[in-house]
């Protein structure tokens, strides 16, 4: 098998850019007077905003990373891939569960204001999942992680919900990280047990796209008996995005090994064109394009967008060697989990400070500028934390 550097820079750059956009669109949500095309479309709308394409791209990147990450771990002599898959998946689902419950925290029924509770939960994650250096003694590490666990248990005991029929922590949805966790688990196991064979990755990708069609519209009746056994996949949308990434990475490896990487552009563009056409065809009898409902047209079109986007990053970074263009946002690509969590510290602290933005920065063009600056500041803070060896690892 062909060897690669520890990091594939086109994936890092794509991940960094996507993470920057994710922070931007999340902050932009609810800002009045800003372009609607940048936001999510309404729940029952037939359309696609920039925000609707970000999560699919991130799941696609999760898939891109799986084959390279596995190969690098094997190269370093670490063969505990199954335990790695399980621990990473469970950590993502675990954190996603708490993030989902943050949405229904009942401040009136608890001892702590919501911003205080959220910030303490986030700090507990830092203590638990901090990437402790090799110089850190086991005793110190266990004490710090134990403190994080104790803090999280205390916050869990204090929690009360505003959801009818519930009083405590409960399942409402998996949260963004939870959805990533389940998708990573399924797709990583498929890659692992299939031995990385390209045709199996392609088959799994097609299966999840068909599964998504069947769940929504029953087009493929032969898949109905399978649904009860793959409930963990939901409607198949998340796994379809991730398996697309796995397939592309395996194809990348094969073509790179044969010095035919230029063929990858043609393949990605051709597949994207096919997906765009299928997506717009399905749109007319499948309820339109809609992220909230995970419609098949949304899955197909967003996968096509991710393919085109990654083809551009391969050209710019791997062929033209312009990775330096992305240096300013590099921490978002190399310490992505930390970058995702950092805003969960900022927002509660901002709410507790009672310091409001000037009116100009709360709407319209000013609000748009504020959100762009905010996204870059979060990435900069991630880089600053990394310099002092504060980074999260799952």
N, C-alpha and C positions, 0 to 999 in steps of 0.2 A: 504494500500500500504506500502511496506517495506520502511524504512527510510535509508538514506545513509549520510555519512559525506559530508560536504560542497564541498569537492573536491574528485573526483575519481582519485587516484594517478596514476593508469595505463594510464588514458587518458592524465594527465599532462605530464607524462614521454614520451608518444608517441608523443604528440604535441611538446614538447621541442626538441626531436630528429629530428622530421620532419622539424621544423622551422630552426634548425641548418643546416640541409642538404639543405634547400631552399636557405639560405644565401650563403652557400658554392657553390652550383651549379650555382647560379646567378653570383657570383664573378668569377667563373671558365670560364664562357662563353666568348669565344674570346681569351683565353690564349693559345697560340700555344704550341705544343709539349706535351700536356697532354693527358692522356688516353681518347680515343673517347667514350668508354663505359660509362664514367661518364657524358657525355653531352647529349643534345637533338639530336635525329636523324634528318636527313634532311627532308624537307617538303614532298618530294615524296618517301621517303625511306620506306622500310618494316623492322622495327626493333624497339628496345626499349633500351634506355639508362637510366642510373640512374635518370637523370634529368626529364625524361618523367614520372616517377612514383611518384614524390614528390607532385605535385599539386593534383593528385587524392587522395593521402593519406591525404592531408590537408583537402580536401572536405569531405572525409570519417570521419575525426576527428570532423569537424563542425557538422556532423550528430550525432556522438557519444555524443557530448556535449548537444544537444538539450533537450532530455528527462530529464537528470540530472539537467540541468540549470533551466528548468521549475519547477521541483519538489522542488528545493531549494528555488526558489522565492515564491512558494506557501507556503512552510514551514515558511518562514519569514513574511508571511502575505501580500505579494505583489501580488495582483491579476491582475495587469495591464499588462497582457501578450501580448495582441494584440498591445498595444501602444509600448511595448518593441520590438516586432517583427518588426513593421513598422519603428521605429526610427533607430534600428540597421541596417536594410536592406538599408534604404535610405542613411545613413551615409556611408556605404561601397560603394554603387553605386556612391555617390557624390565624394568621394575621388578617386575611380577608374577612374571616368571620367577625373579628372585632371591629374592623372598619365598617362592615355592614351594620353592626349594632350601634355604631356612633351616630348613624343617621336618625335613630329613634330614641336617643337618650332623653329621658324625662327629667329635666332640670328641677322642676317643681317638686318632684317626689324623692329627691336625693339630697345628700349632704353637701355635694360639691357642684359648683357651676359647671356647665358643659365644657367650656374651654379648659378649665383646670383638669377635669377628668380626662379629656382627650390628650392633653399634653403629657400627663402622667403615664397614660397607657403607651404613648409613643416613646417616652423615655425608657419605659420598661423593655420595649422592643430593642432599644439600643444596647441596654445591658445584656440582654439575652443573646442577641444575634451579632454583637460586635465581633469583628475579625481580630481577635486577640493575637498579638505578636508572639513569636516563639520564645522571646525573652520573658514573657509574662509567666510567672510561676503558676502551677496548677491550683495552688491554694487561693491565690489572688483571683484567678479566673473563676473558680467555683464560687467564691464569695460574691463577686460582682454579678455573675449570672444568677446566683441564688437571690441576691437582692432584687434583680429584675423580675424573677419569678414571684417573689413575695409581694412586690409592688403590684404586679398584674393580678395576683389573687385578691389583694385588697381592693383594687379597682373593680374587679368582677363582683365582689361581695356588695359593693356600694351601688352597683348598676341597677337602674330601673328603666323600663321602657314605656314609651307612649303608644305602642302598638296594642290595639284592642285584643283581648283574649290572652295577653301575655303580661308577665310582670318582670321577668328577668331576661338574661341573655338568651337569645333564641335564633333559630334559622329563619331568615327572610329571603336572602339571596346570598350567593357566595362572595360578593364583592369582586372588584377588579382582580385583586391578587389571587383570590380563591379560584376564579375562572381560569386564570393563567396556570395555577397549580394543578388543577384537574386535567387541563389540556396537556400540560407538560408531562404529567404522569402517564397518560394514555399513549401519547406519541413517542415518548422516550422508551417506553416498554416495547412498543412496536418496532422501533429501530433496533433496540438491543436484541430482541429475540429473533428478528429477521436477519441478523448478521449484516445489516446495512445494504442488502441487495436493492438495487435501484427499482426493479420492477415491483417489489413488495411495497416500497414507499409510494410509488405511483398508484398502485392498487388501493392502498389505504387512503390516500388522498381522494381518489375518485369515490371510494366507498362512503366517506364522510360527506362529500357533496351530495351524493345520492341519498344518503341517510337524512340529510337536511331537507331535501325535496320531499321525501316520504313522510317525515314527521309533520310537515306543513300541509301536504296535499294528497298523500297516499298514492303517489304516482307509481311507486314500486311496491306492489303488494307482497312480493316475496321477502321484503325486508321486515315486515311487521313482526314475524316470530322472533326476530333478532333483537328488537327494541328492548324487551324485558331483560336481556343479558348485557346490554351496553347502556344502561340507564345513566351511568356515570358520565357519558358523553353528552348528555342533554339532548339538544336537537342536532348535534353534529357540527354546528357552525364553527365553534372555537377550534375543534380538532381539524377541521378542513383547512383553516388558515395555517395552523401549526404544521400539519403534514405537508402543505405546499412548501413551507420553508425547509423541512427535512429533505424533501425531494430535490429541491434546488441545490442544497448543499452537497448532497451525494452526487448529483450531476456535475456540480462544480469540481468535486474531487476527481471524478473520472476524466473529465475533459482536461483538467490541469495536468493529470498524470500522463496524458497522451499529447500534451502540448497543443491542445485544440480548444483552448479556453475561449477564443474568439467566437466559436460556434455557440457558446452559451448565450450571447446577446440575441442571436437569431432565434434560438429556442425560447428564450424568455419573452421576446416580443411576439412570436407566433402564438405561444400559449396564451399570452395576455389578450391578443386580438380575438382568439376563440372564446375566451371567458367573457370578454366584453359583449360579444355578439350573443352568447348564450344568456348572459345576464339581462340584456335588454329585451330578448325574446321572452324569457320567463317573466319579466316585469309585467307584461300585459295581462297575464292570467294568474299571477301569484301574489297579488296584494301590493305590488309596487316595490320600490327600494326603501327599506326601513330597517335601521339598526336596532331599534327597541324590540322589534318582533323577529329579528334574525332572519329576515326573508331570504330565500335562495338568491334573488337578484342582487341583494346587498352582498352576500357571500361571494358570488361570482365576480361582480364588478370590483369590489375592494381587493380581492385576490389579484385581479389583473392589474390594479393600480400598484400594489406592492411589488409585483413582478417587474413592472416598468421602472419603478423607483429604484429597486435594487440593481437593475441593469445599468442605470445611470451611475450609481455609486461604484459598481465594479469598474466602469470605464474611467471615472474620475480618480478613484483611489488606487485600484489595483493595476491599472494600465498606465495612467498618466502620473501616478504617484503624487497626487495632490492632497495627501492626508493632512498636510499642514493647514489647509483651508479650514479644517474642522477642529484644530487645536483648541480654539477658544471654548468649544463646547465638549471637549474630550471627556471630562469627568462624567458627563451624562451617559457616555457610551461604555466607559470602563468601570464605573461605580454606579450602575443604573439603579440598583435597589436602594442605595443610600439617597440618590437623587429623588427617587419617588417618595421616600419617607420624609425628607427635609421639609416640604411644605406643610406636613401634618404637625410640625413643630411651630412653624411660622404663624399659621392661621390662628391657632388658639392663643398664642402670645399676643398677636395683634388685637384680637377681640378683647383680651383682658386689659390691654393698655388704654382702651377707649380713645385712641388716637385715630381720627378719620382722615381719609384722603381729601385733598382739596376737591371742590366740586368739579373742576375741569378734568381731574383724573378719575372721576367716578362715572363718566359717561362719554359717549361719542369718541371722537378722535383721541382726546386725552386719555380716556379709559383704555383704548386700544394700545396706545403708547405705554401706558402703565403696565399692561399685561405682558407686553414684549420685554420690557425692562425687568419685570418680576421674574420671568422665565430664565433670563440670563443670570439674574442675581442668585436664584436657587442653584443653578449649575455652578456658579462661582463659589457659593458656600460649600457645595459638595466637594469641589476641588480643594478648598481651604481645609475642610475636615480631613480629607485624604492626606494632606501634607503633615498633619499632626497625628496621623495614623488612626483616625476615627473613620472607619468604614464598616458597613454591615455586610455580612456574608451568610448566605443560606445554602 
